[in-house]
């Protein structure tokens, strides 16, 4: 099996797992009518913690190491790629019509989309950098030999596991609000599941392009990290601390950060 085929298989399995967890979370709509605010805050904080830890250990650190191996100052691609990722997500957040759960007014350019479509697009937007991140690490693992390749493979597996864990509550966070908006449970479940399909799509696309993007891999890893951090700071952390019980959002963040850090260090 050549490197591309191997990376495609790994990325399909890893991103398929994260999508499966989104689907499993979306199935919660068949058992509950609404999401409890306390659990919502915990899950948002947990997702934020996972994404911050993943951005540092799974994306920025490998980007710096690979850049130094290529003869660059490690901080150059790490900083520039990170800022590009932030700018890209900021542009999408500004232009793409979307609506956050609990919000009354949609964000992005004006559109005639229904509220349910806007709710799904908000989460779909966040899943793009997650799929890219998993695909990039699996591509690096397939392209690298020896102990370094095994380390990248461990990081990729850890990242897929971490994102999968936080995708379960994320799936519920899509399907339950859709059901509250009047959508049938089956359609809410399908919409929640499909909100995560961009992860395997972008994960596989990144692998298919890995032969051309190998020289800029450090920038792309940092780009994915910047996009994920933007989501955390712009939306997850503020929403985790809305209303009462804001401290549980903080505790959720700490647990998510520690879980992702342990996964990455243990498997990397």
C-alpha positions as CSV (number, residue, x, y, z in Angstrom):
1,X,0.0,0.0,0.0
2,X,1.5,3.4,-1.1
3,X,1.6,6.4,1.3
4,X,-1.4,8.1,-0.2
5,X,-3.6,5.0,0.0
6,X,-2.5,4.4,3.5
7,X,-3.2,8.0,4.5
8,X,-6.6,7.8,2.8
9,X,-7.5,4.7,4.7
10,X,-6.4,6.2,8.0
11,X,-8.1,9.5,7.4
12,X,-11.4,7.8,6.3
13,X,-11.4,5.7,9.5
14,X,-10.4,8.6,11.8
15,X,-12.8,11.1,10.3
16,X,-15.4,8.4,9.9
17,X,-15.2,7.9,13.7
18,X,-15.7,11.6,14.4
19,X,-18.7,11.7,12.1
20,X,-20.1,8.5,13.7
21,X,-19.8,10.3,17.1
22,X,-21.7,13.3,15.8
23,X,-24.4,10.9,14.5
24,X,-24.6,9.1,17.8
25,X,-25.0,12.5,19.6
26,X,-27.7,13.5,17.2
27,X,-29.6,10.4,18.1
28,X,-30.2,11.9,21.6
29,X,-33.1,13.7,20.0
30,X,-35.1,10.4,20.1
31,X,-34.8,10.2,23.9
32,X,-35.0,13.8,25.1
33,X,-37.1,16.7,24.1
34,X,-34.7,19.4,25.1
35,X,-31.1,19.9,26.3
36,X,-30.5,20.8,29.9
37,X,-28.6,24.1,30.2
38,X,-26.3,22.7,32.9
39,X,-25.2,19.8,30.6
40,X,-25.0,22.2,27.6
41,X,-22.5,24.4,29.5
42,X,-20.4,21.4,30.5
43,X,-20.3,20.0,27.0
44,X,-19.4,23.4,25.5
45,X,-16.6,23.8,28.0
46,X,-15.4,20.3,27.3
47,X,-15.3,20.9,23.6
48,X,-13.4,24.1,24.1
49,X,-10.8,22.3,26.3
50,X,-10.3,19.5,23.8
51,X,-9.9,22.0,20.9
52,X,-7.3,24.2,22.7
53,X,-5.2,21.2,23.8
54,X,-5.4,19.6,20.3
55,X,-4.4,22.9,18.7
56,X,-1.2,23.0,20.9
57,X,-0.1,19.4,21.1
58,X,-1.5,18.0,17.9
59,X,-1.1,20.9,15.5
60,X,1.2,23.7,16.6
61,X,4.0,21.5,18.1
62,X,4.2,19.3,15.0
63,X,4.1,22.4,12.8
64,X,7.1,23.9,14.6
65,X,9.0,20.6,14.6
66,X,8.5,20.0,10.9
67,X,9.3,23.6,10.0
68,X,12.6,23.4,11.9
69,X,13.4,20.1,10.1
70,X,12.8,22.0,6.8
71,X,15.3,24.7,7.8
72,X,12.8,27.4,8.9
73,X,12.5,29.2,12.2
74,X,9.8,27.2,13.8
75,X,7.8,30.2,14.9
76,X,7.4,31.7,11.4
77,X,5.0,29.1,9.9
78,X,3.4,28.6,13.3
79,X,2.5,32.3,13.7
80,X,1.7,33.1,10.1
81,X,-0.4,29.9,9.5
82,X,-2.2,30.5,12.8
83,X,-3.2,34.0,11.9
84,X,-4.3,32.9,8.4
85,X,-6.5,30.3,10.0
86,X,-8.1,32.9,12.3
87,X,-8.6,35.2,9.4
88,X,-10.2,32.5,7.3
89,X,-12.7,31.5,10.0
90,X,-13.4,35.2,10.8
91,X,-14.2,35.7,7.1
92,X,-16.5,32.7,7.0
93,X,-18.1,33.7,10.2
94,X,-18.8,37.1,8.7
95,X,-20.1,36.0,5.4
96,X,-21.8,32.6,5.8
97,X,-25.3,33.0,7.1
98,X,-25.7,31.0,10.4
99,X,-27.6,31.0,13.7
100,X,-26.3,29.9,17.1
101,X,-28.6,27.9,19.4
102,X,-30.5,30.3,21.7
103,X,-29.8,33.4,19.5
104,X,-32.6,35.4,18.0
105,X,-30.8,37.1,15.1
106,X,-28.6,35.2,12.5
107,X,-25.1,36.2,11.7
108,X,-23.4,36.6,8.3
109,X,-24.8,38.2,5.2
110,X,-28.6,38.5,5.0
111,X,-30.3,35.5,3.5
112,X,-33.7,33.8,3.1
113,X,-32.5,30.6,4.7
114,X,-34.8,29.0,7.3
115,X,-33.8,29.1,11.0
116,X,-33.2,25.4,10.9
117,X,-30.8,25.7,8.0
118,X,-29.0,28.6,9.8
119,X,-28.6,26.4,12.9
120,X,-27.0,23.6,11.0
121,X,-24.7,25.9,9.1
122,X,-23.3,27.3,12.4
123,X,-22.0,23.8,13.5
124,X,-21.0,22.7,10.0
125,X,-18.7,25.8,9.8
126,X,-16.9,24.6,12.9
127,X,-16.4,21.1,11.7
128,X,-14.3,22.1,8.7
129,X,-11.0,22.8,10.5
130,X,-11.5,19.6,12.7
131,X,-11.7,17.4,9.6
132,X,-8.7,19.2,8.1
133,X,-6.7,18.7,11.2
134,X,-7.3,14.9,11.4
135,X,-6.5,14.5,7.7
136,X,-3.3,16.6,7.9
137,X,-1.9,14.5,10.7
138,X,-2.7,11.2,9.0
139,X,-1.1,12.5,5.8
140,X,2.0,13.5,7.8
141,X,2.1,10.0,9.5
142,X,2.0,8.3,6.1
143,X,4.7,10.5,4.6
144,X,7.1,10.1,7.6
145,X,9.1,7.0,8.3
146,X,10.5,5.6,11.5
147,X,9.8,6.8,15.0
148,X,8.6,10.2,13.8
149,X,6.0,8.6,11.6
150,X,4.7,6.5,14.5
151,X,4.6,9.6,16.7
152,X,2.5,11.5,14.1
153,X,0.2,8.5,13.8
154,X,-0.3,8.5,17.5
155,X,-1.1,12.2,17.4
156,X,-3.6,11.7,14.6
157,X,-5.3,8.8,16.5
158,X,-5.4,10.9,19.7
159,X,-6.8,13.9,17.8
160,X,-9.5,11.7,16.2
161,X,-10.5,10.3,19.6
162,X,-10.6,13.8,21.2
163,X,-12.6,15.4,18.5
164,X,-14.9,12.3,18.4
165,X,-15.6,12.7,22.2
166,X,-16.5,16.3,21.8
167,X,-18.6,15.6,18.7
168,X,-21.1,13.5,20.7
169,X,-22.5,16.5,22.6
170,X,-22.1,18.7,19.5
171,X,-24.4,16.4,17.6
172,X,-27.0,16.7,20.4
173,X,-26.5,20.5,20.3
174,X,-27.7,20.4,16.7
175,X,-30.6,17.9,16.7
176,X,-32.2,19.1,20.0
177,X,-32.6,22.8,19.0
178,X,-33.9,21.7,15.6
179,X,-36.6,19.6,17.3
180,X,-37.5,22.6,19.4
181,X,-37.9,24.7,16.2
182,X,-40.6,22.3,15.1
183,X,-38.6,19.8,12.9
184,X,-39.6,16.2,13.2
185,X,-37.2,14.0,15.3
186,X,-36.1,12.0,12.3
187,X,-35.3,15.1,10.3
188,X,-33.5,16.7,13.2
189,X,-31.4,13.6,13.7
190,X,-30.5,13.5,9.9
191,X,-29.6,17.2,10.0
192,X,-27.5,16.7,13.1
193,X,-25.7,13.8,11.5
194,X,-25.1,15.6,8.2
195,X,-23.6,18.6,10.0
196,X,-20.6,16.4,10.7
197,X,-20.2,15.0,7.2
198,X,-17.8,17.8,6.3
199,X,-15.2,16.3,8.6
200,X,-14.5,13.1,6.5
201,X,-14.9,15.1,3.3
202,X,-12.3,17.7,4.2
203,X,-10.1,15.1,5.9
204,X,-10.0,13.0,2.7
205,X,-9.6,16.1,0.5
206,X,-6.5,17.1,2.5
207,X,-5.0,13.7,2.1
208,X,-5.6,13.7,-1.7
209,X,-3.8,17.0,-1.9
210,X,-1.0,16.0,0.4
211,X,1.5,15.4,-2.4
212,X,1.2,19.1,-3.5
213,X,0.8,20.6,0.0
214,X,3.7,18.7,1.7
215,X,6.1,21.8,1.4
216,X,3.5,24.0,3.2
217,X,2.4,21.4,5.8
218,X,3.6,23.4,8.8
219,X,1.6,26.4,7.6
220,X,-1.5,24.2,7.1
221,X,-1.2,22.6,10.5
222,X,-1.0,26.0,12.1
223,X,-3.8,27.2,9.9
224,X,-6.1,24.5,11.3
225,X,-5.0,25.4,14.8
226,X,-5.8,29.1,14.3
227,X,-9.3,28.2,12.9
228,X,-10.0,26.0,15.9
229,X,-8.9,28.5,18.4
230,X,-11.1,31.2,16.7
231,X,-14.1,28.9,17.2
232,X,-13.2,28.4,20.9
233,X,-12.7,32.1,21.8
234,X,-15.4,33.5,19.6
235,X,-18.2,31.1,20.4
236,X,-17.6,28.1,22.7
237,X,-16.2,29.8,25.7
238,X,-18.7,32.7,25.7
239,X,-21.7,30.3,25.3
240,X,-20.3,28.0,28.0
241,X,-20.5,30.9,30.5
242,X,-23.9,32.4,29.6
243,X,-26.5,32.6,32.4
244,X,-26.3,30.6,35.6
245,X,-23.8,27.8,36.4
246,X,-21.0,29.4,34.4
247,X,-18.5,27.7,36.6
248,X,-19.4,24.3,35.2
249,X,-18.4,25.5,31.8
250,X,-14.9,26.3,33.2
251,X,-14.7,22.8,34.8
252,X,-15.8,21.3,31.5
253,X,-13.0,23.1,29.8
254,X,-10.4,21.9,32.3
255,X,-11.6,18.3,31.9
256,X,-11.6,18.5,28.1
257,X,-8.1,20.0,28.1
258,X,-6.7,17.3,30.4
259,X,-8.3,14.5,28.5
260,X,-7.0,15.7,25.1
261,X,-3.5,16.4,26.6
262,X,-3.3,12.9,28.1
263,X,-4.5,11.3,24.9
264,X,-1.9,13.2,22.8
265,X,1.0,12.6,25.2
266,X,0.1,8.9,25.8
267,X,-0.4,8.1,22.1
268,X,2.0,10.5,20.5
